[in-house]
Amino acid sequence: MLTKKILVIYPQVNDTKIAIFQNTSWVFFKTIKFDKTVEGRNYKSILDQEIPRTDQILKELKDNDIELNDIFIVMGRGGLVKPIRSGTYEINEALKDDLKQCHHMHETNLGGLIADRIAKMIPGARAFMADPVAVDELDDLARIAGHPLFQRKSIFHALNHKFAGRSYAKSINRNYEDLNLVIAHVGEGGISIGAHKHGRVIDVNQAYDGDGPFSMSRSGELPYGDLIEVCYSQRHEKHELRRMLIENGGLKAHLGTNNINLIESMIKDGDTKAELIFRAMAYQVAKAIGSMYVVIDEEIDAILLSGNIFQSKLFTDEVKKRIVKLGHVVISPFVSDMDALADNAMMILKEEVEVLHYE
């Protein structure tokens, strides 16, 4: 059974990452650029990209002599669906319907749809999603906001958090469910910082369009009085404001770029504004880690820092100097969503996890 191949699919805004995994190793990896104006067509809806992205994947596999019938599991990156428990879900009609009808559509919603489409072409193959961003394990206390019209929500890098937690636990010969961890994941989009108590994320910031630190391209928590003034200034349409907060905020808004290497070069060349903003993002990450540390009412086993940005010594040092007094800090600067997805697929093959049913 373990010789069966796994196809992992991760759609992003401008490309689709695919990989073939076999016998605990990658045997193929490719990033396929997606041009939204291919053949003169402008894709107005993200859902319009499902078939052309699927065709690109099939062509890439064929061009590299990868036989479709050797694939046993197709694992797609999960998107924005309704709040669900952590785990691995076999893709069914209910899940596909929610992926298609999401109020705030994102390219990752295509992951499950494309995985299902390809799996249906392969006799005996099955399609899954694991730990989408909508995983919700919050304590009731964590849901309460300052007005009854609002409620705090769980939208975060669940896949990365759970993978980091399991990987750390394995490294110390413990079970993730036995540990108390604070995990901070700095992604290419948002930043999520969660309190993991015995395998449950009991509190976490809403990393998509809610609160928490500002990130490479998201604005994070803002002074809401000033935000109200901007909303009613009549200078911005609703969709422009959403893009400002989700796609064009953070480092990108302050410095005109979210390229970490470029920002570090700017700092090295004496750009004091770039240094201030970069340090401010690290400061906010450290502050949020502190807030999650105190919500766990037991001893903390470790604080895990996850994300490629922790390859930056400046950023890492700026965070670590503020949190090292809290306890053991573990840094994982080389993070792959693809590895996390493959890990979930391997657990299915080994029958180490229960496959959940989406309703």
SEZATOR-637088 format. One record per residue (C-alpha): z, x, y; chain; residue in one letter. Coordinates in steps of 0.1 Angstrom, whole numbers. Each point is the difference from the previous one (the first is absolute). Example, Ala and Ser with C-alpha at 12.3 -4.5 7.8 and 13.67 -1.06 7.14 Angstrom:
2
<node up="78" east="123" north="-45" kette="A" rest="a"/>
<node up="-7" east="14" north="34" kette="A" rest="s"/>
This chain:
359
<node up="0" east="0" north="0" kette="A" rest="m"/>
<node up="9" east="28" north="24" kette="A" rest="l"/>
<node up="-35" east="15" north="-3" kette="A" rest="t"/>
<node up="-14" east="-31" north="19" kette="A" rest="k"/>
<node up="-12" east="7" north="35" kette="A" rest="k"/>
<node up="15" east="-15" north="31" kette="A" rest="i"/>
<node up="-21" east="-8" north="31" kette="A" rest="l"/>
<node up="20" east="0" north="32" kette="A" rest="v"/>
<node up="-15" east="-16" north="32" kette="A" rest="i"/>
<node up="14" east="3" north="35" kette="A" rest="y"/>
<node up="-20" east="-15" north="28" kette="A" rest="p"/>
<node up="7" east="12" north="35" kette="A" rest="q"/>
<node up="-15" east="-8" north="34" kette="A" rest="v"/>
<node up="-30" east="23" north="-2" kette="A" rest="n"/>
<node up="-1" east="11" north="-36" kette="A" rest="d"/>
<node up="10" east="-8" north="-36" kette="A" rest="t"/>
<node up="19" east="25" north="-21" kette="A" rest="k"/>
<node up="-6" east="-2" north="-37" kette="A" rest="i"/>
<node up="13" east="21" north="-29" kette="A" rest="a"/>
<node up="-2" east="1" north="-38" kette="A" rest="i"/>
<node up="33" east="9" north="-17" kette="A" rest="f"/>
<node up="3" east="9" north="-37" kette="A" rest="q"/>
<node up="28" east="16" north="-21" kette="A" rest="n"/>
<node up="23" east="4" north="30" kette="A" rest="t"/>
<node up="-27" east="19" north="19" kette="A" rest="s"/>
<node up="-27" east="-7" north="26" kette="A" rest="w"/>
<node up="-35" east="6" north="-13" kette="A" rest="v"/>
<node up="-19" east="-14" north="30" kette="A" rest="f"/>
<node up="8" east="-7" north="37" kette="A" rest="f"/>
<node up="-23" east="-11" north="28" kette="A" rest="k"/>
<node up="3" east="-13" north="35" kette="A" rest="t"/>
<node up="-30" east="-23" north="7" kette="A" rest="i"/>
<node up="-8" east="-5" north="37" kette="A" rest="k"/>
<node up="-7" east="-36" north="9" kette="A" rest="f"/>
<node up="-23" east="-6" north="29" kette="A" rest="d"/>
<node up="5" east="-35" north="14" kette="A" rest="k"/>
<node up="-35" east="0" north="14" kette="A" rest="t"/>
<node up="-18" east="10" north="-32" kette="A" rest="v"/>
<node up="-36" east="-13" north="0" kette="A" rest="e"/>
<node up="5" east="-15" north="34" kette="A" rest="g"/>
<node up="27" east="-24" north="-11" kette="A" rest="r"/>
<node up="32" east="-3" north="20" kette="A" rest="n"/>
<node up="28" east="-13" north="-23" kette="A" rest="y"/>
<node up="20" east="-24" north="22" kette="A" rest="k"/>
<node up="25" east="-9" north="-28" kette="A" rest="s"/>
<node up="18" east="25" north="-22" kette="A" rest="i"/>
<node up="-7" east="-22" north="-29" kette="A" rest="l"/>
<node up="-37" east="5" north="6" kette="A" rest="d"/>
<node up="6" east="36" north="-11" kette="A" rest="q"/>
<node up="11" east="-8" north="-36" kette="A" rest="e"/>
<node up="-34" east="0" north="-17" kette="A" rest="i"/>
<node up="-16" east="30" north="19" kette="A" rest="p"/>
<node up="32" east="21" north="-6" kette="A" rest="r"/>
<node up="-1" east="-10" north="-37" kette="A" rest="t"/>
<node up="-36" east="10" north="-2" kette="A" rest="d"/>
<node up="8" east="34" north="16" kette="A" rest="q"/>
<node up="27" east="6" north="-26" kette="A" rest="i"/>
<node up="-23" east="-10" north="-30" kette="A" rest="l"/>
<node up="-27" east="23" north="13" kette="A" rest="k"/>
<node up="25" east="29" north="4" kette="A" rest="e"/>
<node up="12" east="-4" north="-35" kette="A" rest="l"/>
<node up="-35" east="-2" north="-14" kette="A" rest="k"/>
<node up="-11" east="30" north="20" kette="A" rest="d"/>
<node up="28" east="20" north="-15" kette="A" rest="n"/>
<node up="-6" east="-11" north="-36" kette="A" rest="d"/>
<node up="32" east="-20" north="-3" kette="A" rest="i"/>
<node up="-4" east="-27" north="-26" kette="A" rest="e"/>
<node up="13" east="-34" north="12" kette="A" rest="l"/>
<node up="9" east="-11" north="-36" kette="A" rest="n"/>
<node up="25" east="30" north="-3" kette="A" rest="d"/>
<node up="22" east="-15" north="27" kette="A" rest="i"/>
<node up="29" east="-21" north="-12" kette="A" rest="f"/>
<node up="20" east="-6" north="32" kette="A" rest="i"/>
<node up="-13" east="-5" north="35" kette="A" rest="v"/>
<node up="28" east="4" north="26" kette="A" rest="m"/>
<node up="-6" east="-12" north="35" kette="A" rest="g"/>
<node up="21" east="7" north="31" kette="A" rest="r"/>
<node up="20" east="-30" north="10" kette="A" rest="g"/>
<node up="-3" east="-18" north="34" kette="A" rest="g"/>
<node up="17" east="-26" north="21" kette="A" rest="l"/>
<node up="10" east="-29" north="-22" kette="A" rest="v"/>
<node up="30" east="-23" north="-1" kette="A" rest="k"/>
<node up="34" east="16" north="-5" kette="A" rest="p"/>
<node up="4" east="10" north="-37" kette="A" rest="i"/>
<node up="24" east="20" north="-22" kette="A" rest="r"/>
<node up="-7" east="37" north="-7" kette="A" rest="s"/>
<node up="-22" east="8" north="-30" kette="A" rest="g"/>
<node up="-35" east="-1" north="-15" kette="A" rest="t"/>
<node up="-20" east="-32" north="1" kette="A" rest="y"/>
<node up="-31" east="-8" north="-21" kette="A" rest="e"/>
<node up="-26" east="-14" north="24" kette="A" rest="i"/>
<node up="-5" east="-37" north="-5" kette="A" rest="n"/>
<node up="-16" east="-28" north="20" kette="A" rest="e"/>
<node up="32" east="-7" north="21" kette="A" rest="a"/>
<node up="2" east="36" north="10" kette="A" rest="l"/>
<node up="-36" east="2" north="9" kette="A" rest="k"/>
<node up="2" east="-32" north="21" kette="A" rest="d"/>
<node up="29" east="15" north="20" kette="A" rest="d"/>
<node up="-18" east="33" north="5" kette="A" rest="l"/>
<node up="-29" east="-19" north="14" kette="A" rest="k"/>
<node up="20" east="-24" north="22" kette="A" rest="q"/>
<node up="25" east="25" north="16" kette="A" rest="c"/>
<node up="6" east="-8" north="36" kette="A" rest="h"/>
<node up="-2" east="36" north="11" kette="A" rest="h"/>
<node up="-27" east="14" north="-22" kette="A" rest="m"/>
<node up="0" east="38" north="-8" kette="A" rest="h"/>
<node up="-25" east="21" north="-20" kette="A" rest="e"/>
<node up="27" east="6" north="-27" kette="A" rest="t"/>
<node up="-4" east="-37" north="-9" kette="A" rest="n"/>
<node up="-34" east="10" north="-14" kette="A" rest="l"/>
<node up="17" east="22" north="-26" kette="A" rest="g"/>
<node up="11" east="-28" north="-23" kette="A" rest="g"/>
<node up="-33" east="-19" north="5" kette="A" rest="l"/>
<node up="-22" east="29" north="-9" kette="A" rest="i"/>
<node up="22" east="10" north="-29" kette="A" rest="a"/>
<node up="-3" east="-35" north="-15" kette="A" rest="d"/>
<node up="-38" east="0" north="6" kette="A" rest="r"/>
<node up="-5" east="33" north="-18" kette="A" rest="i"/>
<node up="24" east="-8" north="-29" kette="A" rest="a"/>
<node up="-19" east="-32" north="-7" kette="A" rest="k"/>
<node up="-31" east="22" north="-7" kette="A" rest="m"/>
<node up="18" east="20" north="-27" kette="A" rest="i"/>
<node up="8" east="-15" north="-34" kette="A" rest="p"/>
<node up="38" east="1" north="-5" kette="A" rest="g"/>
<node up="9" east="15" north="34" kette="A" rest="a"/>
<node up="28" east="-14" north="21" kette="A" rest="r"/>
<node up="6" east="1" north="38" kette="A" rest="a"/>
<node up="33" east="5" north="17" kette="A" rest="f"/>
<node up="18" east="5" north="33" kette="A" rest="m"/>
<node up="33" east="18" north="4" kette="A" rest="a"/>
<node up="26" east="-3" north="27" kette="A" rest="d"/>
<node up="-21" east="-13" north="29" kette="A" rest="p"/>
<node up="13" east="2" north="35" kette="A" rest="v"/>
<node up="15" east="-35" north="-2" kette="A" rest="a"/>
<node up="27" east="10" north="-25" kette="A" rest="v"/>
<node up="32" east="-18" north="11" kette="A" rest="d"/>
<node up="35" east="9" north="-13" kette="A" rest="e"/>
<node up="19" east="-4" north="33" kette="A" rest="l"/>
<node up="36" east="-10" north="0" kette="A" rest="d"/>
<node up="6" east="-33" north="18" kette="A" rest="d"/>
<node up="19" east="19" north="27" kette="A" rest="l"/>
<node up="-31" east="21" north="7" kette="A" rest="a"/>
<node up="-22" east="-30" north="7" kette="A" rest="r"/>
<node up="20" east="-14" north="29" kette="A" rest="i"/>
<node up="-16" east="5" north="35" kette="A" rest="a"/>
<node up="15" east="-7" north="34" kette="A" rest="g"/>
<node up="-15" east="-35" north="3" kette="A" rest="h"/>
<node up="-5" east="-27" north="-27" kette="A" rest="p"/>
<node up="-38" east="-2" north="8" kette="A" rest="l"/>
<node up="-4" east="35" north="-14" kette="A" rest="f"/>
<node up="9" east="18" north="-33" kette="A" rest="q"/>
<node up="-3" east="36" north="-9" kette="A" rest="r"/>
<node up="-26" east="6" north="-27" kette="A" rest="k"/>
<node up="-7" east="26" north="-27" kette="A" rest="s"/>
<node up="-34" east="17" north="6" kette="A" rest="i"/>
<node up="1" east="36" north="-10" kette="A" rest="f"/>
<node up="-15" east="28" north="-21" kette="A" rest="h"/>
<node up="16" east="-14" north="-32" kette="A" rest="a"/>
<node up="-24" east="19" north="-23" kette="A" rest="l"/>
<node up="10" east="34" north="16" kette="A" rest="n"/>
<node up="37" east="-8" north="2" kette="A" rest="h"/>
<node up="3" east="-10" north="-36" kette="A" rest="k"/>
<node up="-21" east="29" north="-12" kette="A" rest="f"/>
<node up="21" east="25" north="21" kette="A" rest="a"/>
<node up="32" east="-16" north="-13" kette="A" rest="g"/>
<node up="-10" east="1" north="-37" kette="A" rest="r"/>
<node up="-14" east="36" north="4" kette="A" rest="s"/>
<node up="32" east="13" north="15" kette="A" rest="y"/>
<node up="22" east="-18" north="-26" kette="A" rest="a"/>
<node up="-21" east="16" north="-28" kette="A" rest="k"/>
<node up="4" east="34" north="16" kette="A" rest="s"/>
<node up="38" east="-2" north="-3" kette="A" rest="i"/>
<node up="-1" east="-18" north="-34" kette="A" rest="n"/>
<node up="13" east="-32" north="14" kette="A" rest="r"/>
<node up="-13" east="-36" north="2" kette="A" rest="n"/>
<node up="-13" east="-13" north="34" kette="A" rest="y"/>
<node up="20" east="-31" north="-6" kette="A" rest="e"/>
<node up="33" east="20" north="-1" kette="A" rest="d"/>
<node up="-6" east="17" north="33" kette="A" rest="l"/>
<node up="7" east="-7" north="37" kette="A" rest="n"/>
<node up="-28" east="14" north="22" kette="A" rest="l"/>
<node up="-13" east="-1" north="35" kette="A" rest="v"/>
<node up="-38" east="5" north="-1" kette="A" rest="i"/>
<node up="-21" east="6" north="30" kette="A" rest="a"/>
<node up="-38" east="-1" north="-4" kette="A" rest="h"/>
<node up="-22" east="10" north="29" kette="A" rest="v"/>
<node up="-35" east="-13" north="-8" kette="A" rest="g"/>
<node up="-33" east="4" north="18" kette="A" rest="e"/>
<node up="6" east="-35" north="15" kette="A" rest="g"/>
<node up="37" east="-10" north="2" kette="A" rest="g"/>
<node up="34" east="14" north="-8" kette="A" rest="i"/>
<node up="24" east="-17" north="-23" kette="A" rest="s"/>
<node up="36" east="9" north="-6" kette="A" rest="i"/>
<node up="19" east="-18" north="-27" kette="A" rest="g"/>
<node up="35" east="-2" north="-15" kette="A" rest="a"/>
<node up="-3" east="1" north="-38" kette="A" rest="h"/>
<node up="31" east="-12" north="-18" kette="A" rest="k"/>
<node up="-2" east="1" north="-38" kette="A" rest="h"/>
<node up="-37" east="-5" north="-1" kette="A" rest="g"/>
<node up="-3" east="-26" north="27" kette="A" rest="r"/>
<node up="-12" east="5" north="36" kette="A" rest="v"/>
<node up="28" east="-20" north="16" kette="A" rest="i"/>
<node up="-12" east="7" north="35" kette="A" rest="d"/>
<node up="-31" east="15" north="16" kette="A" rest="v"/>
<node up="-18" east="-2" north="33" kette="A" rest="n"/>
<node up="-32" east="-21" north="2" kette="A" rest="q"/>
<node up="-25" east="28" north="2" kette="A" rest="a"/>
<node up="-32" east="-19" north="6" kette="A" rest="y"/>
<node up="6" east="-21" north="31" kette="A" rest="d"/>
<node up="37" east="-1" north="4" kette="A" rest="g"/>
<node up="26" east="26" north="9" kette="A" rest="d"/>
<node up="10" east="36" north="-8" kette="A" rest="g"/>
<node up="-12" east="33" north="14" kette="A" rest="p"/>
<node up="-33" east="3" north="17" kette="A" rest="f"/>
<node up="-25" east="18" north="-22" kette="A" rest="s"/>
<node up="-34" east="17" north="1" kette="A" rest="m"/>
<node up="-17" east="-32" north="10" kette="A" rest="s"/>
<node up="26" east="-28" north="2" kette="A" rest="r"/>
<node up="22" east="-8" north="29" kette="A" rest="s"/>
<node up="31" east="-8" north="-21" kette="A" rest="g"/>
<node up="30" east="-16" north="18" kette="A" rest="e"/>
<node up="-6" east="-8" north="37" kette="A" rest="l"/>
<node up="21" east="-13" north="29" kette="A" rest="p"/>
<node up="-8" east="-37" north="-6" kette="A" rest="y"/>
<node up="5" east="-10" north="37" kette="A" rest="g"/>
<node up="-27" east="24" north="10" kette="A" rest="d"/>
<node up="-22" east="-12" north="-29" kette="A" rest="l"/>
<node up="3" east="-36" north="11" kette="A" rest="i"/>
<node up="-12" east="10" north="35" kette="A" rest="e"/>
<node up="-30" east="18" north="-15" kette="A" rest="v"/>
<node up="-8" east="-30" north="-22" kette="A" rest="c"/>
<node up="-1" east="-23" north="30" kette="A" rest="y"/>
<node up="-17" east="24" north="24" kette="A" rest="s"/>
<node up="-34" east="-15" north="-10" kette="A" rest="q"/>
<node up="-14" east="35" north="-2" kette="A" rest="r"/>
<node up="-2" east="0" north="-38" kette="A" rest="h"/>
<node up="-13" east="-25" north="-26" kette="A" rest="e"/>
<node up="22" east="-7" north="-31" kette="A" rest="k"/>
<node up="-21" east="22" north="-23" kette="A" rest="h"/>
<node up="0" east="28" north="25" kette="A" rest="e"/>
<node up="38" east="-1" north="1" kette="A" rest="l"/>
<node up="2" east="1" north="-38" kette="A" rest="r"/>
<node up="-23" east="30" north="-1" kette="A" rest="r"/>
<node up="21" east="17" north="27" kette="A" rest="m"/>
<node up="32" east="-4" north="-21" kette="A" rest="l"/>
<node up="-15" east="6" north="-35" kette="A" rest="i"/>
<node up="-30" east="23" north="4" kette="A" rest="e"/>
<node up="1" east="16" north="34" kette="A" rest="n"/>
<node up="37" east="7" north="6" kette="A" rest="g"/>
<node up="23" east="29" north="-7" kette="A" rest="g"/>
<node up="-13" east="35" north="2" kette="A" rest="l"/>
<node up="-35" east="-13" north="5" kette="A" rest="k"/>
<node up="10" east="-19" north="31" kette="A" rest="a"/>
<node up="21" east="27" north="15" kette="A" rest="h"/>
<node up="-21" east="30" north="-7" kette="A" rest="l"/>
<node up="-35" east="-14" north="-7" kette="A" rest="g"/>
<node up="0" east="12" north="-36" kette="A" rest="t"/>
<node up="20" east="-4" north="-32" kette="A" rest="n"/>
<node up="-13" east="32" north="-15" kette="A" rest="n"/>
<node up="31" east="20" north="-8" kette="A" rest="i"/>
<node up="-17" east="33" north="-2" kette="A" rest="n"/>
<node up="-15" east="-5" north="35" kette="A" rest="l"/>
<node up="33" east="-12" north="14" kette="A" rest="i"/>
<node up="17" east="31" north="-14" kette="A" rest="e"/>
<node up="-27" east="22" north="16" kette="A" rest="s"/>
<node up="6" east="-18" north="33" kette="A" rest="m"/>
<node up="37" east="8" north="-3" kette="A" rest="i"/>
<node up="-7" east="36" north="-9" kette="A" rest="k"/>
<node up="-21" east="3" north="31" kette="A" rest="d"/>
<node up="28" east="-12" north="22" kette="A" rest="g"/>
<node up="-6" east="-37" north="3" kette="A" rest="d"/>
<node up="35" east="-12" north="9" kette="A" rest="t"/>
<node up="-9" east="-37" north="-2" kette="A" rest="k"/>
<node up="-14" east="3" north="-35" kette="A" rest="a"/>
<node up="32" east="18" north="-11" kette="A" rest="e"/>
<node up="22" east="-27" north="16" kette="A" rest="l"/>
<node up="-19" east="-29" north="-17" kette="A" rest="i"/>
<node up="-1" east="18" north="-34" kette="A" rest="f"/>
<node up="37" east="7" north="2" kette="A" rest="r"/>
<node up="7" east="-36" north="10" kette="A" rest="a"/>
<node up="-17" east="-13" north="-31" kette="A" rest="m"/>
<node up="21" east="23" north="-21" kette="A" rest="a"/>
<node up="31" east="-10" north="19" kette="A" rest="y"/>
<node up="-7" east="-37" north="-7" kette="A" rest="q"/>
<node up="-5" east="7" north="-37" kette="A" rest="v"/>
<node up="34" east="18" north="-1" kette="A" rest="a"/>
<node up="17" east="-29" north="19" kette="A" rest="k"/>
<node up="-15" east="-26" north="-24" kette="A" rest="a"/>
<node up="12" east="21" north="-30" kette="A" rest="i"/>
<node up="35" east="-1" north="14" kette="A" rest="g"/>
<node up="-1" east="-38" north="3" kette="A" rest="s"/>
<node up="-11" east="-4" north="-36" kette="A" rest="m"/>
<node up="26" east="25" north="-11" kette="A" rest="y"/>
<node up="29" east="-22" north="12" kette="A" rest="v"/>
<node up="-12" east="-33" north="-16" kette="A" rest="v"/>
<node up="6" east="14" north="-35" kette="A" rest="i"/>
<node up="37" east="-5" north="-6" kette="A" rest="d"/>
<node up="2" east="27" north="-27" kette="A" rest="e"/>
<node up="-5" east="37" north="-2" kette="A" rest="e"/>
<node up="-36" east="11" north="7" kette="A" rest="i"/>
<node up="-16" east="22" north="-26" kette="A" rest="d"/>
<node up="-28" east="14" north="21" kette="A" rest="a"/>
<node up="-23" east="-5" north="30" kette="A" rest="i"/>
<node up="-37" east="3" north="-9" kette="A" rest="l"/>
<node up="-26" east="9" north="26" kette="A" rest="l"/>
<node up="-35" east="-10" north="-12" kette="A" rest="s"/>
<node up="-34" east="4" north="16" kette="A" rest="g"/>
<node up="-25" east="26" north="9" kette="A" rest="n"/>
<node up="14" east="4" north="35" kette="A" rest="i"/>
<node up="29" east="19" north="-15" kette="A" rest="f"/>
<node up="-24" east="29" north="-5" kette="A" rest="q"/>
<node up="6" east="5" north="37" kette="A" rest="s"/>
<node up="30" east="24" north="5" kette="A" rest="k"/>
<node up="6" east="-12" north="35" kette="A" rest="l"/>
<node up="2" east="-37" north="-10" kette="A" rest="f"/>
<node up="20" east="7" north="-31" kette="A" rest="t"/>
<node up="26" east="22" north="18" kette="A" rest="d"/>
<node up="3" east="-26" north="28" kette="A" rest="e"/>
<node up="9" east="-27" north="-26" kette="A" rest="v"/>
<node up="21" east="21" north="-23" kette="A" rest="k"/>
<node up="23" east="16" north="26" kette="A" rest="k"/>
<node up="13" east="-35" north="8" kette="A" rest="r"/>
<node up="4" east="-14" north="-35" kette="A" rest="i"/>
<node up="11" east="30" north="-21" kette="A" rest="v"/>
<node up="36" east="-8" north="8" kette="A" rest="k"/>
<node up="-4" east="-33" north="-18" kette="A" rest="l"/>
<node up="-6" east="15" north="-34" kette="A" rest="g"/>
<node up="-26" east="16" north="-23" kette="A" rest="h"/>
<node up="-35" east="-1" north="15" kette="A" rest="v"/>
<node up="-31" east="3" north="-22" kette="A" rest="v"/>
<node up="-34" east="5" north="15" kette="A" rest="i"/>
<node up="-33" east="-12" north="-17" kette="A" rest="s"/>
<node up="-28" east="11" north="23" kette="A" rest="p"/>
<node up="-28" east="-6" north="-25" kette="A" rest="f"/>
<node up="-3" east="-37" north="-6" kette="A" rest="v"/>
<node up="-28" east="-18" north="-18" kette="A" rest="s"/>
<node up="-3" east="-38" north="-2" kette="A" rest="d"/>
<node up="-24" east="7" north="-28" kette="A" rest="m"/>
<node up="26" east="19" north="-21" kette="A" rest="d"/>
<node up="24" east="-29" north="6" kette="A" rest="a"/>
<node up="-25" east="-26" north="-12" kette="A" rest="l"/>
<node up="-9" east="21" north="-30" kette="A" rest="a"/>
<node up="37" east="4" north="-8" kette="A" rest="d"/>
<node up="3" east="-38" north="-1" kette="A" rest="n"/>
<node up="-30" east="-3" north="-23" kette="A" rest="a"/>
<node up="14" east="26" north="-24" kette="A" rest="m"/>
<node up="33" east="-20" north="-2" kette="A" rest="m"/>
<node up="-21" east="-30" north="-10" kette="A" rest="i"/>
<node up="-18" east="21" north="-27" kette="A" rest="l"/>
<node up="34" east="13" north="-13" kette="A" rest="k"/>
<node up="15" east="-35" north="1" kette="A" rest="e"/>
<node up="28" east="12" north="23" kette="A" rest="e"/>
<node up="-3" east="-29" north="24" kette="A" rest="v"/>
<node up="-3" east="-37" north="-1" kette="A" rest="e"/>
<node up="-33" east="-13" north="14" kette="A" rest="v"/>
<node up="8" east="-27" north="25" kette="A" rest="l"/>
<node up="-18" east="-33" north="6" kette="A" rest="h"/>
<node up="-9" east="-9" north="36" kette="A" rest="y"/>
<node up="4" east="-36" north="9" kette="A" rest="e"/>
